[in-house]
Amino acid sequence: MLFLNELKIGESAQIIDLKETHALIQARLHHLGISEACEVCMKNKLPFGGPCMIECGGQCISMRQHDLKAIQVSKI
């Protein structure tokens, strides 16, 4: 089992499970077009546990590491 925060910069993965995330985060991701079976790429990670930038469907979004720890992925 791999979580989104464990990806290295430049690695891609497919989202498997969003059920562990908070309902509000799930809703926001859904509105951005990010759901299970979507392909995501880790673009940038800030030091000291700061937010990460991920790309999905041609758009980049920044998310807290705490939220990324709840999203299960599988490497492509």
N, C-alpha and C positions, 0 to 999 in steps of 0.2 A: 504494500500500500504506500503510495507516494502522495504528498500534498503539494499544492501549488507553490508554497513558499520555499520548497526544497529544490526547485529548478535553478539551474545556473543561468547566467545571462546568455541569451542566444538560443537556449534550448526550447523546444516546442513540445507540447503535450495536448492530450484530448481530455476534456473535463468528463469525469465519470459520475460524480455525485456532489450535489449542492445542498443536500438535506441537512447537513450539520451547521450550515450558516444561519444566521439570524433571518427571520422572515422579511425584515425591511431590506436587508442586503440582497436577498433572493429577488425581491421585487425590483430593486434598482438595477440589478444585473439583467433581469428579464427585459426591462425597458430599454436597456442598451443593446439587446440582442444577444446576450451571453447566456447560454443555457447548457444543459448536459449534451454531450457529443460535439460541442464546439471545440475548435482548435485554438489554443492560446500560445503565445510566445512571451517569454520573460525578456523584457527589454532593458531594464535597469533596476538596480537595488541600491538604496541609500544605506550608509553605514549606521551602526548602533541601533539596529532594529527599526529604522525609518521605513517609510512607505516604499512600495515597489511599483514599477510601471510594467503593465502587461499590454499586449496587443491582441485583439480579437476582431476579425472581420474588417481589418483596415483601420480600426480606431484604437488609440492608446488611452488607457485609463490608469489611474494611480489608486492603489488599494493598500490599506494597512496590513502589516504582516499578521496581525491577530486574525483578520478576516481570511487571509490566504491560507492559514493553517487549517481551516475547516473545509477547504475545497479539495476533494480527491481527484487526482489525475492519473493518466497512464502516458508514458513517454511514447512519442511517435518514432 
